[in-house]
């Protein structure tokens, strides 16, 4: 699956403490490295992304390193990576 970053979201907050913790709380997965295909960096954060499909404009959280969190364009995810809704009313609030 390919996603694209939603840049300019660093001021958004949730009650989980951080967006990477939000992903951990609701993905039923663990991650210690970036989930961009081919990346093994471990400086991960919860990145706001959208699926690269015109019919889905929802915001999601995935674990990306700082480099991929600020990347432009399409990024392919490691197969099996769960997307977690960034919509706090559906998750943590």
MOPAC internal coordinates of N, CA, C and O (Angstrom, degrees):
PM7 1SCF
backbone

  N    0.0000 0     0.00 0     0.00 0    0    0    0
  C    1.4457 1     0.00 0     0.00 0    1    0    0
  C    1.5298 1   108.01 1     0.00 0    2    1    0
  O    1.2310 1   121.35 1   -37.44 1    3    2    1
  N    1.3140 1   115.03 1   142.56 1    3    2    1
  C    1.4573 1   120.26 1   177.22 1    5    3    2
  C    1.5272 1   109.72 1  -110.29 1    6    5    3
  O    1.2310 1   122.09 1   -36.62 1    7    6    5
  N    1.3413 1   113.60 1   143.38 1    7    6    5
  C    1.4543 1   120.73 1   178.58 1    9    7    6
  C    1.5192 1   109.02 1  -131.51 1   10    9    7
  O    1.2310 1   120.99 1   -12.66 1   11   10    9
  N    1.3135 1   115.70 1   167.34 1   11   10    9
  C    1.4631 1   121.11 1   173.50 1   13   11   10
  C    1.5199 1   108.18 1  -132.27 1   14   13   11
  O    1.2310 1   120.96 1   -37.03 1   15   14   13
  N    1.3167 1   115.77 1   142.97 1   15   14   13
  C    1.4554 1   121.93 1  -179.82 1   17   15   14
  C    1.5152 1   111.75 1   -66.73 1   18   17   15
  O    1.2310 1   121.79 1   -31.00 1   19   18   17
  N    1.3176 1   114.19 1   149.00 1   19   18   17
  C    1.4606 1   121.32 1   168.63 1   21   19   18
  C    1.5235 1   104.56 1  -106.96 1   22   21   19
  O    1.2310 1   120.09 1   -83.65 1   23   22   21
  N    1.2868 1   117.43 1    96.35 1   23   22   21
  C    1.4586 1   121.53 1  -176.85 1   25   23   22
  C    1.5221 1   110.84 1   -77.60 1   26   25   23
  O    1.2310 1   120.73 1   -27.48 1   27   26   25
  N    1.3370 1   116.20 1   152.52 1   27   26   25
  C    1.4579 1   121.24 1   179.31 1   29   27   26
  C    1.5070 1   113.86 1    87.98 1   30   29   27
  O    1.2310 1   120.00 1  -158.91 1   31   30   29
  N    1.3372 1   117.61 1    21.09 1   31   30   29
  C    1.4669 1   120.75 1  -177.61 1   33   31   30
  C    1.5232 1   112.82 1  -107.15 1   34   33   31
  O    1.2310 1   119.63 1  -170.44 1   35   34   33
  N    1.3152 1   118.31 1     9.56 1   35   34   33
  C    1.4664 1   121.03 1  -173.85 1   37   35   34
  C    1.5304 1   113.07 1   -63.58 1   38   37   35
  O    1.2310 1   119.30 1   159.97 1   39   38   37
  N    1.3144 1   118.94 1   -20.03 1   39   38   37
  C    1.4646 1   120.90 1   179.05 1   41   39   38
  C    1.5207 1   112.81 1   -82.55 1   42   41   39
  O    1.2310 1   119.79 1   167.44 1   43   42   41
  N    1.3313 1   118.01 1   -12.56 1   43   42   41
  C    1.4662 1   121.37 1   178.81 1   45   43   42
  C    1.5242 1   109.56 1   -69.32 1   46   45   43
  O    1.2310 1   120.68 1   -40.29 1   47   46   45
  N    1.3164 1   116.31 1   139.71 1   47   46   45
  C    1.4662 1   122.06 1  -178.03 1   49   47   46
  C    1.5284 1   109.91 1  -132.14 1   50   49   47
  O    1.2310 1   121.47 1   -22.61 1   51   50   49
  N    1.3236 1   114.79 1   157.39 1   51   50   49
  C    1.4592 1   119.28 1   172.06 1   53   51   50
  C    1.5275 1   108.34 1  -139.37 1   54   53   51
  O    1.2310 1   120.33 1    -9.43 1   55   54   53
  N    1.3148 1   116.98 1   170.57 1   55   54   53
  C    1.4633 1   121.50 1  -174.86 1   57   55   54
  C    1.5202 1   113.20 1   -78.15 1   58   57   55
  O    1.2310 1   119.42 1   177.54 1   59   58   57
  N    1.3104 1   118.71 1    -2.46 1   59   58   57
  C    1.4677 1   121.74 1   179.07 1   61   59   58
  C    1.5285 1   112.04 1   -75.87 1   62   61   59
  O    1.2310 1   120.19 1   167.48 1   63   62   61
  N    1.3177 1   117.25 1   -12.52 1   63   62   61
  C    1.4605 1   121.16 1  -179.62 1   65   63   62
  C    1.5137 1   112.61 1   102.51 1   66   65   63
  O    1.2310 1   120.31 1   143.80 1   67   66   65
  N    1.3088 1   117.02 1   -36.20 1   67   66   65
  C    1.4663 1   122.50 1   175.58 1   69   67   66
  C    1.5237 1   107.63 1  -159.29 1   70   69   67
  O    1.2310 1   120.86 1   -17.39 1   71   70   69
  N    1.3201 1   115.96 1   162.61 1   71   70   69
  C    1.4691 1   119.31 1   179.74 1   73   71   70
  C    1.5268 1   111.70 1   -73.38 1   74   73   71
  O    1.2310 1   119.57 1   151.46 1   75   74   73
  N    1.3371 1   118.42 1   -28.54 1   75   74   73
  C    1.4645 1   118.73 1   175.91 1   77   75   74
  C    1.5292 1   109.66 1   -69.90 1   78   77   75
  O    1.2310 1   120.24 1   143.88 1   79   78   77
  N    1.3302 1   117.15 1   -36.12 1   79   78   77
  C    1.4673 1   119.42 1   175.66 1   81   79   78
  C    1.5242 1   110.29 1   -68.05 1   82   81   79
  O    1.2310 1   119.87 1   143.66 1   83   82   81
  N    1.3168 1   117.85 1   -36.34 1   83   82   81
  C    1.4662 1   122.87 1   175.18 1   85   83   82
  C    1.5296 1   109.28 1   -56.73 1   86   85   83
  O    1.2310 1   120.78 1   132.42 1   87   86   85
  N    1.3412 1   116.12 1   -47.58 1   87   86   85
  C    1.4696 1   120.20 1   179.64 1   89   87   86
  C    1.5293 1   110.00 1   -61.76 1   90   89   87
  O    1.2310 1   120.51 1   135.01 1   91   90   89
  N    1.3221 1   116.63 1   -44.99 1   91   90   89
  C    1.4730 1   120.04 1  -179.57 1   93   91   90
  C    1.5294 1   110.99 1   -61.99 1   94   93   91
  O    1.2310 1   120.43 1   139.99 1   95   94   93
  N    1.3286 1   116.78 1   -40.01 1   95   94   93
  C    1.4689 1   121.01 1  -178.28 1   97   95   94
  C    1.5221 1   112.64 1   -64.75 1   98   97   95
  O    1.2310 1   119.54 1   146.88 1   99   98   97
  N    1.3155 1   118.47 1   -33.12 1   99   98   97
  C    1.4622 1   120.75 1  -170.17 1  101   99   98
  C    1.5221 1   115.52 1  -117.56 1  102  101   99
  O    1.2310 1   119.34 1   174.93 1  103  102  101
  N    1.3279 1   118.86 1    -5.07 1  103  102  101
  C    1.4716 1   120.24 1  -177.22 1  105  103  102
  C    1.5162 1   113.45 1   -88.89 1  106  105  103
  O    1.2310 1   120.01 1   161.00 1  107  106  105
  N    1.3272 1   117.59 1   -19.00 1  107  106  105
  C    1.4601 1   122.93 1  -173.13 1  109  107  106
  C    1.5330 1   110.66 1    61.00 1  110  109  107
  O    1.2310 1   120.93 1  -150.87 1  111  110  109
  N    1.3405 1   115.84 1    29.13 1  111  110  109
  C    1.4536 1   122.38 1   177.49 1  113  111  110
  C    1.5263 1   108.63 1  -136.03 1  114  113  111
  O    1.2310 1   121.01 1   -11.52 1  115  114  113
  N    1.3276 1   115.67 1   168.48 1  115  114  113
  C    1.4511 1   121.72 1   171.19 1  117  115  114
  C    1.5187 1   107.93 1  -123.30 1  118  117  115
  O    1.2310 1   120.68 1   -25.76 1  119  118  117
  N    1.2952 1   116.30 1   154.24 1  119  118  117
  C    1.4612 1   120.81 1   177.06 1  121  119  118
  C    1.5203 1   108.26 1  -147.65 1  122  121  119
  O    1.2310 1   121.01 1   -46.71 1  123  122  121
  N    1.3125 1   115.67 1   133.29 1  123  122  121
  C    1.4572 1   120.87 1   174.54 1  125  123  122
  C    1.5141 1   111.38 1  -116.14 1  126  125  123
  O    1.2310 1   120.87 1   170.13 1  127  126  125
  N    1.3374 1   115.94 1    -9.87 1  127  126  125
  C    1.4671 1   121.17 1   177.47 1  129  127  126
  C    1.5196 1   109.29 1  -132.29 1  130  129  127
  O    1.2310 1   121.28 1   -16.44 1  131  130  129
  N    1.2999 1   115.16 1   163.56 1  131  130  129
  C    1.4616 1   123.38 1   178.84 1  133  131  130
  C    1.5240 1   110.55 1   -54.67 1  134  133  131
  O    1.2310 1   120.64 1   -38.35 1  135  134  133
  N    1.3259 1   116.38 1   141.65 1  135  134  133
  C    1.4696 1   121.39 1  -179.43 1  137  135  134
  C    1.5255 1   113.05 1   -95.08 1  138  137  135
  O    1.2310 1   120.14 1  -169.08 1  139  138  137
  N    1.3423 1   117.33 1    10.92 1  139  138  137
  C    1.4627 1   120.51 1   171.20 1  141  139  138
  C    1.5232 1   107.27 1   -75.63 1  142  141  139
  O    1.2310 1   120.43 1   -48.32 1  143  142  141
  N    1.3144 1   116.78 1   131.68 1  143  142  141
  C    1.4587 1   121.17 1  -176.64 1  145  143  142
  C    1.5241 1   110.59 1   -55.80 1  146  145  143
  O    1.2310 1   120.92 1   -51.54 1  147  146  145
  N    1.3397 1   115.85 1   128.46 1  147  146  145
  C    1.4511 1   121.71 1   177.70 1  149  147  146
  C    1.5150 1   115.43 1    87.65 1  150  149  147
  O    1.2310 1   119.74 1   177.56 1  151  150  149
  N    1.3226 1   118.10 1    -2.44 1  151  150  149
  C    1.4665 1   121.59 1  -178.95 1  153  151  150
  C    1.5287 1   109.43 1  -101.98 1  154  153  151
  O    1.2310 1   120.58 1   -41.58 1  155  154  153
  N    1.3174 1   116.49 1   138.42 1  155  154  153
  C    1.4641 1   120.40 1   178.28 1  157  155  154
  C    1.5263 1   112.30 1  -124.73 1  158  157  155
  O    1.2310 1   120.75 1  -163.08 1  159  158  157
  N    1.3303 1   116.16 1    16.92 1  159  158  157
  C    1.4743 1   119.53 1   178.70 1  161  159  158
  C    1.5238 1   109.47 1   -68.19 1  162  161  159
  O    1.2310 1   121.03 1   -34.13 1  163  162  161
  N    1.3478 1   115.63 1   145.87 1  163  162  161
  C    1.4633 1   119.01 1  -176.37 1  165  163  162
  C    1.5318 1   114.08 1  -111.08 1  166  165  163
  O    1.2310 1   119.83 1  -167.75 1  167  166  165
  N    1.3256 1   117.92 1    12.25 1  167  166  165
  C    1.4761 1   121.20 1   177.46 1  169  167  166
  C    1.5333 1   109.48 1   -88.69 1  170  169  167
  O    1.2310 1   120.93 1  -117.43 1  171  170  169
  N    1.3387 1   115.83 1    62.57 1  171  170  169
  C    1.4565 1   119.81 1  -169.77 1  173  171  170
  C    1.5237 1   113.64 1   -84.95 1  174  173  171
  O    1.2310 1   122.35 1   -31.30 1  175  174  173
  N    1.3260 1   113.11 1   148.70 1  175  174  173
  C    1.4599 1   123.83 1   174.37 1  177  175  174
  C    1.5256 1   106.86 1  -135.95 1  178  177  175
  O    1.2310 1   120.63 1   -13.88 1  179  178  177
  N    1.3156 1   116.40 1   166.12 1  179  178  177
  C    1.4569 1   120.94 1   175.11 1  181  179  178
  C    1.5182 1   109.04 1   -84.84 1  182  181  179
  O    1.2310 1   120.61 1   -71.54 1  183  182  181
  N    1.3137 1   116.44 1   108.46 1  183  182  181
  C    1.4626 1   121.77 1  -176.56 1  185  183  182
  C    1.5270 1   110.86 1   -92.87 1  186  185  183
  O    1.2310 1   120.99 1   -40.64 1  187  186  185
  N    1.3226 1   115.71 1   139.36 1  187  186  185
  C    1.4653 1   121.70 1   173.50 1  189  187  186
  C    1.5298 1   107.89 1   -84.36 1  190  189  187
  O    1.2310 1   120.85 1   -54.80 1  191  190  189
  N    1.3283 1   115.98 1   125.20 1  191  190  189
  C    1.4628 1   121.24 1  -178.77 1  193  191  190
  C    1.5237 1   110.38 1  -138.11 1  194  193  191
  O    1.2310 1   122.09 1   -13.98 1  195  194  193
  N    1.3217 1   113.61 1   166.02 1  195  194  193
  C    1.4622 1   121.48 1   169.95 1  197  195  194
  C    1.5143 1   107.10 1  -125.54 1  198  197  195
  O    1.2310 1   120.73 1   -33.62 1  199  198  197
  N    1.3296 1   116.20 1   146.38 1  199  198  197
  C    1.4551 1   120.44 1   174.27 1  201  199  198
  C    1.5197 1   107.71 1   -66.58 1  202  201  199
  O    1.2310 1   120.60 1   -38.67 1  203  202  201
  N    1.3071 1   116.46 1   141.33 1  203  202  201
  C    1.4576 1   121.44 1  -178.36 1  205  203  202
  C    1.5344 1   110.52 1   -79.54 1  206  205  203
  O    1.2310 1   120.96 1  -118.45 1  207  206  205
  N    1.2983 1   115.78 1    61.55 1  207  206  205
  C    1.4688 1   123.45 1   176.40 1  209  207  206
  C    1.5154 1   107.80 1  -138.23 1  210  209  207
  O    1.2310 1   120.25 1   -41.82 1  211  210  209
  N    1.2911 1   117.14 1   138.18 1  211  210  209
  C    1.4600 1   120.24 1  -176.75 1  213  211  210
  C    1.5295 1   112.89 1   -69.49 1  214  213  211
  O    1.2310 1   119.69 1   157.02 1  215  214  213
  N    1.3196 1   118.19 1   -22.98 1  215  214  213
  C    1.4581 1   120.56 1  -176.99 1  217  215  214
  C    1.5304 1   113.45 1   -84.34 1  218  217  215
  O    1.2310 1   119.50 1   171.14 1  219  218  217
  N    1.3238 1   118.55 1    -8.86 1  219  218  217
  C    1.4694 1   121.05 1  -177.58 1  221  219  218
  C    1.5258 1   109.24 1  -121.28 1  222  221  219
  O    1.2310 1   120.50 1   -71.27 1  223  222  221
  N    1.3329 1   116.65 1   108.73 1  223  222  221
  C    1.4651 1   120.13 1   179.61 1  225  223  222
  C    1.5277 1   112.06 1  -108.70 1  226  225  223
  O    1.2310 1   120.13 1  -163.24 1  227  226  225
  N    1.3459 1   117.35 1    16.76 1  227  226  225
  C    1.4623 1   121.62 1   178.47 1  229  227  226
  C    1.5252 1   110.25 1   -73.43 1  230  229  227
  O    1.2310 1   121.25 1   -24.01 1  231  230  229
  N    1.3245 1   115.22 1   155.99 1  231  230  229
  C    1.4567 1   122.18 1   176.95 1  233  231  230
  C    1.5202 1   108.77 1   -99.00 1  234  233  231
  O    1.2310 1   121.25 1   -39.71 1  235  234  233
  N    1.3320 1   115.21 1   140.29 1  235  234  233
  C    1.4591 1   122.16 1  -179.67 1  237  235  234
  C    1.5267 1   109.69 1  -132.24 1  238  237  235
  O    1.2310 1   121.21 1   -15.07 1  239  238  237
  N    1.3350 1   115.29 1   164.93 1  239  238  237
  C    1.4581 1   122.61 1   176.34 1  241  239  238
  C    1.5276 1   108.08 1  -116.16 1  242  241  239
  O    1.2310 1   120.88 1   -45.10 1  243  242  241
  N    1.3482 1   115.91 1   134.90 1  243  242  241
  C    1.4579 1   122.90 1   172.55 1  245  243  242
  C    1.5270 1   108.80 1  -139.59 1  246  245  243
  O    1.2310 1   119.81 1   -25.40 1  247  246  245
  N    1.3205 1   117.97 1   154.60 1  247  246  245
  C    1.4640 1   120.87 1   177.07 1  249  247  246
  C    1.5290 1   111.51 1   -77.92 1  250  249  247
  O    1.2310 1   120.54 1   -64.38 1  251  250  249
  N    1.3071 1   116.58 1   115.62 1  251  250  249
  C    1.4626 1   122.82 1   175.31 1  253  251  250
  C    1.5188 1   108.92 1  -126.56 1  254  253  251
  O    1.2310 1   120.83 1   -28.34 1  255  254  253
  N    1.3114 1   116.02 1   151.66 1  255  254  253
  C    1.4600 1   120.67 1   170.42 1  257  255  254
  C    1.5310 1   107.72 1   -72.48 1  258  257  255
  O    1.2310 1   120.80 1   -10.70 1  259  258  257
  N    1.3273 1   116.08 1   169.30 1  259  258  257
  C    1.4651 1   119.68 1  -179.53 1  261  259  258
  C    1.5273 1   111.65 1   -59.68 1  262  261  259
  O    1.2310 1   120.32 1   143.31 1  263  262  261
  N    1.3238 1   117.00 1   -36.69 1  263  262  261
  C    1.4659 1   121.09 1   179.34 1  265  263  262
  C    1.5325 1   111.39 1   -62.14 1  266  265  263
  O    1.2310 1   120.21 1   129.76 1  267  266  265
  N    1.3314 1   117.21 1   -50.24 1  267  266  265
  C    1.4683 1   119.86 1  -179.62 1  269  267  266
  C    1.5224 1   112.19 1   -73.08 1  270  269  267
  O    1.2310 1   120.06 1   153.97 1  271  270  269
  N    1.3217 1   117.48 1   -26.03 1  271  270  269
  C    1.4577 1   120.42 1   178.24 1  273  271  270
  C    1.5299 1   111.52 1   -66.34 1  274  273  271
  O    1.2310 1   119.89 1   155.82 1  275  274  273
  N    1.2990 1   117.82 1   -24.18 1  275  274  273
  C    1.4711 1   120.13 1   178.93 1  277  275  274
  C    1.5284 1   112.74 1  -107.80 1  278  277  275
  O    1.2310 1   120.29 1  -174.95 1  279  278  277
  N    1.3268 1   117.06 1     5.05 1  279  278  277
  C    1.4684 1   121.03 1  -178.03 1  281  279  278
  C    1.5255 1   111.36 1   -72.68 1  282  281  279
  O    1.2310 1   121.17 1   -31.32 1  283  282  281
  N    1.2963 1   115.37 1   148.68 1  283  282  281
  C    1.4723 1   122.04 1   175.21 1  285  283  282
  C    1.5280 1   107.91 1  -100.03 1  286  285  283
  O    1.2310 1   120.71 1   -20.15 1  287  286  285
  N    1.3047 1   116.25 1   159.85 1  287  286  285
  C    1.4601 1   120.75 1   177.45 1  289  287  286
  C    1.5134 1   112.81 1    87.46 1  290  289  287
  O    1.2310 1   121.17 1    10.08 1  291  290  289
  N    1.3259 1   115.36 1  -169.92 1  291  290  289
  C    1.4569 1   122.63 1  -176.36 1  293  291  290
  C    1.5259 1   110.36 1   -86.69 1  294  293  291
  O    1.2310 1   121.37 1   -40.59 1  295  294  293
  N    1.3321 1   114.98 1   139.41 1  295  294  293
  C    1.4580 1   121.62 1   179.13 1  297  295  294
  C    1.5201 1   107.70 1  -126.39 1  298  297  295
  O    1.2310 1   120.54 1   -52.68 1  299  298  297
  N    1.3147 1   116.58 1   127.32 1  299  298  297
  C    1.4556 1   120.41 1   177.36 1  301  299  298
  C    1.5170 1   109.68 1   -84.15 1  302  301  299
  O    1.2310 1   120.96 1   -47.11 1  303  302  301
  N    1.3347 1   115.78 1   132.89 1  303  302  301
  C    1.4593 1   121.46 1   179.57 1  305  303  302
  C    1.5195 1   110.86 1   -88.40 1  306  305  303
  O    1.2310 1   120.87 1   -25.37 1  307  306  305
  N    1.3278 1   115.93 1   154.63 1  307  306  305
  C    1.4561 1   121.94 1   170.41 1  309  307  306
  C    1.5276 1   107.26 1   -60.37 1  310  309  307
  O    1.2310 1   120.41 1   -45.53 1  311  310  309
  N    1.3161 1   116.83 1   134.47 1  311  310  309
  C    1.4646 1   121.24 1  -179.86 1  313  311  310
  C    1.5245 1   110.36 1   -54.92 1  314  313  311
  O    1.2310 1   120.71 1   -42.19 1  315  314  313
  N    1.3172 1   116.24 1   137.81 1  315  314  313
  C    1.4557 1   121.97 1   177.96 1  317  315  314
  C    1.5143 1   115.19 1    88.47 1  318  317  315
  O    1.2310 1   119.89 1  -178.17 1  319  318  317
  N    1.3306 1   117.82 1     1.83 1  319  318  317
  C    1.4626 1   120.78 1   178.98 1  321  319  318
  C    1.5256 1   109.53 1   -71.47 1  322  321  319
  O    1.2310 1   120.31 1   -56.33 1  323  322  321
  N    1.3160 1   117.01 1   123.67 1  323  322  321
  C    1.4613 1   121.13 1   176.92 1  325  323  322
  C    1.5183 1   110.13 1   -80.90 1  326  325  323
  O    1.2310 1   121.00 1   -45.63 1  327  326  325
  N    1.3100 1   115.69 1   134.37 1  327  326  325
  C    1.4605 1   121.98 1   172.22 1  329  327  326
  C    1.5205 1   107.56 1   -90.40 1  330  329  327
  O    1.2310 1   120.62 1   -39.95 1  331  330  329
  N    1.3248 1   116.41 1   140.05 1  331  330  329
  C    1.4624 1   121.09 1   177.68 1  333  331  330
  C    1.5262 1   107.65 1  -116.32 1  334  333  331
  O    1.2310 1   120.80 1   -45.87 1  335  334  333
  N    1.3003 1   116.07 1   134.13 1  335  334  333
  C    1.4568 1   120.44 1   179.40 1  337  335  334
  C    1.5270 1   110.76 1   -59.68 1  338  337  335
  O    1.2310 1   121.15 1   -44.20 1  339  338  337
  N    1.3264 1   115.40 1   135.80 1  339  338  337
  C    1.4688 1   120.65 1   173.93 1  341  339  338
  C    1.5210 1   110.79 1   -87.37 1  342  341  339
  O    1.2310 1   120.33 1  -179.94 1  343  342  341
  N    1.3091 1   116.97 1     0.06 1  343  342  341
  C    1.4618 1   122.25 1   177.74 1  345  343  342
  C    1.5299 1   108.34 1   -77.14 1  346  345  343
  O    1.2310 1   121.07 1   -78.29 1  347  346  345
  N    1.3188 1   115.55 1   101.71 1  347  346  345
  C    1.4612 1   121.25 1  -173.91 1  349  347  346
  C    1.5259 1   112.82 1   -60.57 1  350  349  347
  O    1.2310 1   119.96 1   149.30 1  351  350  349
  N    1.3237 1   117.68 1   -30.70 1  351  350  349
  C    1.4745 1   119.59 1  -179.55 1  353  351  350
  C    1.5299 1   111.59 1   -68.34 1  354  353  351
  O    1.2310 1   120.00 1   162.65 1  355  354  353
  N    1.3366 1   117.60 1   -17.35 1  355  354  353
  C    1.4682 1   121.32 1   177.69 1  357  355  354
  C    1.5247 1   111.66 1   -96.93 1  358  357  355
  O    1.2310 1   120.11 1   172.98 1  359  358  357
  N    1.3157 1   117.40 1    -7.02 1  359  358  357
  C    1.4640 1   119.47 1  -174.61 1  361  359  358
  C    1.5211 1   111.52 1  -128.89 1  362  361  359
  O    1.2310 1   119.27 1    98.30 1  363  362  361
  N    1.3179 1   119.00 1   -81.70 1  363  362  361
  C    1.4673 1   121.22 1  -166.47 1  365  363  362
  C    1.5185 1   115.48 1  -103.60 1  366  365  363
  O    1.2310 1   119.08 1   179.71 1  367  366  365
  N    1.3086 1   119.36 1    -0.29 1  367  366  365
  C    1.4624 1   118.65 1   179.66 1  369  367  366
  C    1.5173 1   110.62 1  -130.09 1  370  369  367
  O    1.2310 1   120.10 1   180.00 1  371  370  369

